[in-house]
Amino acid sequence: MPSSSSRPGTRKLHPLQLAAVIFLTVSGGPYGLEPLLSYAGSQGALLLLIITPILWDIPAIFMVLELNSMMPVTGGYYQWVKRALGLRWAFYEGWWTWLYTFADLAIYPVMFVLYASFFFPDIATYKTPVCLAIIWSGALLNIRGIVPVGKTAVVLSVAVLLPFILLFGYFFMHHSGHAALPRPSLHGMGLSSMGMALYTVMWNFIGWDNSTTYAEEVEKPVRTYLISTSIGFAGVFVVYLLAVITAQLSGISADTLNDKGFPALGELIGGHWLGALIAAGGMASTLGLFSAVLLSVSRIPKVMSDDKLLPPIVHRVHPKYNTPWVSIVICAVVVSGLVLWTLADLILIDVTVYGAGLLLEFISLIVLRYKAADDHRPFRIPLNTAGLCIMVLLPAAVFAVALTGAFSTSERALGPTLFAIGALLSAEVVWQLTRLFHRKRAA
């Protein structure tokens, strides 16, 4: 039976729209990358920015493309884990995804206030109502359907990229060429600094699997995902690389960049007008990220409800737009209560819980090579099982180093890390409660 999202007449995303949604889901521009120089130093920042995507992202992208080509269904990674490892681990995957995305979604309204302060220095006084307005506006846009989100994503992607294109062009046209980039090196970087630098880069590159949860709402999904993901990765990587190179060559201090963000870099290079454009782009970025991430996570509670892991009301779709409006509203309600957390704490929780869910997806990739060996895979990673295991070790090693570094930092960072681990353990508690509920109901 086709899902509500695949009913005849339902409008679907095309490659450019999906590429924009992926770009905003994963990145939304280099906003949020500002702390990297203060953590990694001038020598380590560029090196980590190049190495981390190779070890952390490319294996994840290959995994997503293979599994999504085999199973382009609503629910994406939840359905992959369910088929490979069973309902229990699928519940873990869905529960962890829901939890980490609450933290992720809470980040963007907080960042909006940060960049809006360039224009309105006193806006922090009204942080809570501004954040709530963003949350509920994004929820209403998602309820209206995927195509409005896709079209909005295209507009916001342009608004995000244009200021940085002007920044790069203006800087390199006026740059004297005498300054040289520092020699890339990790020498002298402590474990705690390494961990926080990795968390910063990892957070700015996570989410390639999120766009698979609405695969049935994408036109020709196998081909479209391959094109759109390739465009998205290339765009994200190039923009990040140019942003860090420009910051290093400009001479801006790491502390200034960390405290005031890329608008301060724009103001240094081109004046107030360029700083204002970048601040406006940051505001557009956070709005786009919020809508794109909410779009992906709102589909997971719906498929979990289909499996009777969540109450049936979560399954309810909007009579006009065929969207899981109850799931969207639940997400918005929970996120509304998280906007008082600090940005650094939310990023630690976000990446830690996300990494555990990503590991389940990698395990599912390997298991399905055996359980579904004969299934058609239009995209197949050109590695055997041993090669896949080695590939999986790469992002696992990055995650392990980042987590170890977080534990070696101050007590302030230790708190959210322990909270994230507690969130991971809560999956088993909720799973047992769900089983108990169904046993009592059956009796």
C-alpha positions in Angstrom: 0.0 0.0 0.0 1.5 3.4 -0.9 2.1 5.8 1.8 0.2 9.0 1.9 3.2 10.8 0.6 3.3 8.8 -2.5 -0.4 9.1 -3.5 -1.1 10.0 -7.1 -1.0 13.7 -7.7 1.4 14.5 -4.8 4.0 17.0 -6.0 7.6 15.8 -5.6 11.1 17.3 -5.2 13.3 17.7 -8.3 17.2 17.6 -8.2 17.8 21.4 -7.7 15.2 21.5 -4.9 16.6 18.4 -3.2 20.2 19.7 -3.6 19.1 22.9 -1.8 17.3 21.0 1.0 20.4 18.7 1.4 22.7 21.8 1.5 20.5 23.4 4.2 20.1 20.1 6.1 23.8 19.5 6.3 25.3 22.9 6.2 23.4 26.2 5.5 26.8 27.8 4.8 29.8 28.1 7.1 27.8 29.6 9.9 28.7 27.7 13.1 32.2 27.0 11.9 33.6 30.1 13.6 35.0 28.3 16.8 37.2 26.1 14.7 40.2 28.5 14.6 40.1 29.0 18.4 40.0 25.2 19.0 42.4 24.0 16.4 44.7 27.0 15.9 45.8 28.4 12.6 47.8 25.3 11.7 45.3 22.7 12.6 42.0 24.3 11.4 42.5 23.8 7.7 44.0 20.3 8.1 41.0 19.1 10.2 38.6 20.7 7.7 40.1 18.7 4.9 40.7 15.4 6.7 37.4 15.1 8.7 35.0 15.1 5.7 37.2 12.4 4.0 37.0 10.1 7.1 33.6 11.1 8.5 31.4 12.2 5.5 32.4 10.3 2.4 31.8 6.9 4.0 28.4 8.1 5.3 27.5 9.5 1.9 28.4 6.2 0.1 26.4 4.3 2.7 23.4 6.6 2.2 23.5 6.3 -1.6 23.7 2.5 -1.6 20.9 1.9 1.0 18.7 4.6 -0.4 19.0 3.2 -3.9 18.0 -0.2 -2.6 15.2 1.1 -0.3 14.0 4.6 -1.4 11.1 4.6 1.1 9.6 7.0 3.6 11.5 6.6 6.9 14.8 6.1 5.2 17.5 5.0 7.7 14.8 3.8 10.2 13.6 1.3 7.5 17.1 0.2 6.7 17.9 -0.6 10.3 14.5 -2.3 10.7 15.1 -4.6 7.8 18.7 -5.4 8.7 18.6 -5.6 12.5 15.0 -5.9 13.4 12.3 -3.8 15.1 14.2 -3.3 18.4 17.2 -1.7 16.8 15.0 0.3 14.5 13.3 1.7 17.6 16.8 2.7 18.9 17.5 4.4 15.6 14.3 6.3 15.5 14.4 7.3 19.2 18.0 8.5 19.0 17.2 10.4 15.8 14.3 12.1 17.5 16.4 13.0 20.5 19.5 14.3 18.7 17.3 16.3 16.3 15.5 18.1 19.1 18.9 19.4 20.2 19.8 20.2 16.6 16.6 22.1 15.9 17.1 24.1 19.1 20.4 25.4 17.8 19.1 27.3 14.8 16.7 29.8 16.5 19.5 30.5 19.0 21.9 31.2 16.1 19.3 33.4 14.4 19.3 35.6 17.5 23.1 35.7 17.4 23.3 36.9 13.8 20.3 39.2 14.2 22.2 41.0 17.0 24.4 42.6 14.3 21.3 44.7 13.4 19.5 44.7 16.7 22.1 44.6 19.6 19.3 44.3 22.2 17.5 41.4 20.5 19.0 39.0 23.1 16.5 40.5 25.5 13.7 39.0 23.4 15.4 35.8 22.6 12.6 33.5 23.8 9.8 35.0 21.8 11.9 35.4 18.7 13.0 31.7 18.9 9.4 30.6 19.4 8.3 32.6 16.3 10.9 30.9 14.2 10.0 27.4 15.5 6.3 27.7 14.8 6.8 29.5 11.5 9.0 26.6 10.4 6.4 24.1 11.7 3.6 25.8 9.7 5.7 25.8 6.5 6.4 22.0 6.9 2.7 21.3 7.5 2.0 22.9 4.1 4.1 20.2 2.4 7.5 19.3 1.0 7.4 21.3 -2.2 7.0 24.7 -0.4 9.9 23.6 1.8 11.9 22.7 -1.3 11.2 26.0 -3.1 11.9 28.0 0.1 15.2 26.1 0.4 16.3 27.2 -3.1 15.7 30.9 -2.2 17.4 30.6 1.2 20.4 28.7 -0.3 20.9 31.7 -2.7 20.6 34.1 0.3 23.2 32.1 2.2 25.7 31.7 -0.5 25.6 35.1 -2.2 27.2 37.0 0.8 30.1 34.6 0.9 30.6 34.7 -2.8 30.9 38.5 -2.5 33.2 38.0 0.6 35.5 35.7 -1.3 35.5 37.7 -4.5 36.1 41.0 -2.7 38.9 39.6 -0.5 40.8 37.9 -3.3 40.5 40.8 -5.6 41.9 43.2 -3.0 44.3 40.8 -1.3 47.9 41.8 -1.8 49.1 38.2 -1.9 51.9 38.6 0.5 50.4 36.6 3.4 50.7 32.8 3.3 48.7 30.1 4.9 50.3 28.5 7.9 51.7 25.1 7.4 49.0 22.5 8.2 49.9 20.6 11.4 48.3 19.0 14.5 51.5 19.4 16.5 50.9 20.8 19.9 47.2 20.4 19.8 45.9 18.8 23.1 43.3 16.0 23.1 40.6 18.3 24.5 41.2 20.9 21.8 41.2 18.2 19.2 37.9 16.8 20.5 36.1 20.1 20.4 37.6 21.0 17.0 36.3 17.7 15.6 32.9 18.2 17.2 32.8 21.6 15.5 33.7 20.2 12.0 31.5 17.1 12.5 28.5 19.1 13.4 28.9 21.3 10.3 29.0 18.1 8.1 26.3 15.9 9.7 22.9 15.0 8.2 23.5 13.3 4.8 21.1 10.5 5.9 18.4 12.9 7.0 17.2 13.7 3.5 16.3 10.0 2.9 13.3 10.0 5.3 11.1 11.4 2.5 12.5 9.5 -0.4 9.0 8.6 -1.7 8.4 12.4 -2.0 11.3 12.8 -4.4 11.0 12.5 -8.2 13.1 9.5 -9.6 14.8 9.2 -6.1 17.8 7.0 -7.0 19.0 9.4 -9.8 18.0 12.5 -8.0 19.7 11.6 -4.7 22.9 10.8 -6.5 23.0 14.1 -8.4 21.7 16.2 -5.5 24.1 14.7 -2.8 27.1 15.2 -5.1 26.2 18.8 -5.7 25.5 19.3 -2.0 28.8 17.8 -0.8 30.9 19.8 -3.3 29.1 23.0 -2.4 29.5 22.5 1.3 33.2 21.5 1.1 34.2 24.4 -1.2 32.4 27.1 0.8 33.9 25.8 4.1 37.4 25.7 2.7 37.2 29.2 1.2 35.7 30.6 4.4 38.5 29.3 6.6 41.2 30.3 4.1 39.8 33.8 3.9 39.6 34.1 7.7 43.2 33.0 8.0 44.6 35.3 5.3 42.6 38.3 6.6 44.4 38.4 9.9 41.2 38.4 12.0 41.9 37.0 15.5 40.4 33.6 16.4 38.7 35.1 19.5 37.0 37.8 17.4 35.8 35.3 14.9 34.5 33.0 17.7 32.7 35.8 19.6 31.3 37.9 16.7 31.1 35.3 13.9 31.6 35.8 10.1 29.8 39.2 10.1 32.9 40.5 11.8 35.1 39.0 9.1 32.9 40.7 6.4 33.1 44.0 8.2 36.9 43.7 8.4 37.3 42.9 4.7 34.6 45.0 3.0 33.0 47.3 5.6 29.7 47.4 7.4 27.7 46.6 4.2 29.4 43.3 3.8 29.1 42.4 7.5 25.4 43.2 7.2 25.0 40.9 4.2 26.7 38.1 6.0 24.6 38.6 9.1 21.5 38.5 7.0 22.7 35.4 5.3 23.3 33.8 8.8 19.7 34.6 9.6 18.5 33.0 6.3 20.8 30.0 7.0 19.2 29.3 10.4 15.7 29.6 9.0 16.5 27.2 6.2 18.3 24.7 8.4 15.4 24.6 10.8 12.8 24.0 8.1 14.9 21.4 6.3 15.8 19.4 9.5 12.3 19.5 10.7 11.1 18.2 7.4 13.4 15.1 7.8 12.7 14.3 11.4 8.9 14.7 11.3 8.7 11.6 9.0 10.4 9.3 11.5 7.7 9.4 14.3 5.1 8.7 11.6 6.8 5.4 10.5 7.5 4.4 14.1 3.8 4.9 14.7 3.0 2.7 11.7 5.0 0.0 13.6 3.0 0.6 16.8 6.0 1.9 18.6 4.4 5.3 19.1 0.7 6.2 19.7 -1.5 6.0 16.6 -2.3 9.8 16.8 1.3 10.5 15.7 0.4 8.7 12.4 -2.2 11.3 11.5 -1.7 13.3 8.3 -3.1 16.6 7.3 -6.3 16.2 5.2 -5.2 18.8 2.7 -1.4 18.6 2.5 -0.9 14.9 3.3 1.9 15.8 5.8 2.4 14.3 9.3 1.2 17.4 11.0 0.9 15.8 14.5 4.5 14.7 14.3 5.6 18.2 13.2 3.7 19.8 16.1 5.2 17.4 18.6 8.7 18.3 17.4 7.9 22.0 17.6 6.6 21.7 21.1 9.6 19.9 22.4 12.1 22.2 20.7 10.3 25.2 22.1 11.5 24.0 25.5 15.1 23.6 24.6 16.0 27.1 23.3 17.4 28.2 26.6 20.3 25.7 26.4 23.7 27.0 25.3 24.9 26.5 21.7 28.1 24.6 22.8 26.1 22.2 24.9 23.5 21.5 22.2 26.3 20.7 19.7 27.9 18.2 22.0 24.6 16.4 22.6 23.7 16.6 19.0 26.9 15.0 17.5 27.2 12.4 20.3 23.7 11.0 19.8 23.9 11.3 16.0 27.1 9.3 15.9 25.5 6.4 17.7 22.7 6.3 15.2 25.1 6.6 12.3 26.9 3.5 13.6 23.7 1.5 13.4 23.3 2.5 9.8 26.8 1.4 8.9 26.1 -2.0 10.6 22.9 -2.2 8.6 24.8 -1.6 5.4 27.1 -4.6 6.1 24.3 -6.9 7.3 22.1 -6.2 4.2 25.0 -7.2 2.0 24.2 -10.7 3.4 20.4 -10.6 4.1 19.5 -8.8 0.9 22.4 -9.9 -1.3 20.2 -10.3 -4.4 18.3 -7.0 -4.0 18.8 -4.5 -6.8 21.2 -1.7 -5.9 21.4 1.0 -8.6 24.3 2.4 -6.6 26.7 0.0 -5.0 29.8 0.8 -3.1 32.6 -1.0 -5.0 33.9 -2.8 -1.9 33.5 -6.3 -0.5 32.5 -7.0 3.1 36.1 -6.6 4.4 36.4 -3.3 2.6 33.2 -2.1 4.0 34.3 -2.9 7.5 37.5 -0.9 7.0 35.5 2.0 5.6 33.2 1.9 8.7 36.3 2.1 11.0 37.2 5.5 9.6 34.2 7.5 10.9 34.1 5.4 14.0 37.7 6.4 14.8 36.9 10.1 14.3 33.9 9.8 16.6 35.9 8.0 19.2 38.6 10.7 19.2 36.0 13.4 19.5 34.2 11.7 22.3 37.4 11.0 24.2 38.4 14.7 23.8 35.1 15.8 25.1 35.5 13.7 28.3 39.0 15.3 28.8 37.7 18.9 28.7 36.3 21.0 31.5 33.3 19.9 33.6 31.2 22.2 31.6 31.7 20.1 28.5 31.5 16.8 30.5 27.9 17.6 31.6 26.3 17.6 28.1 28.4 14.6 27.0 27.1 12.6 30.0 23.6 13.8 29.2 23.9 12.6 25.7 25.0 9.1 26.9 22.1 9.1 29.2 19.8 9.9 26.2 21.3 7.0 24.3 20.6 4.6 27.3 17.0 5.9 27.5 16.2 4.0 24.3 16.3 0.7 26.1 14.2 2.0 28.9 11.5 3.3 26.5 11.7 0.1 24.5 10.9 -2.0 27.5 8.1 0.2 28.5 6.6 -0.1 25.0 6.8 -3.9 25.1 5.2 -3.9 28.6 2.4 -1.7 27.3 1.7 -4.0 24.3 1.8 -7.1 26.5 -0.8 -5.7 28.9 -2.9 -4.6 26.0 -2.8 -8.0 24.5 -3.7 -9.6 27.8 
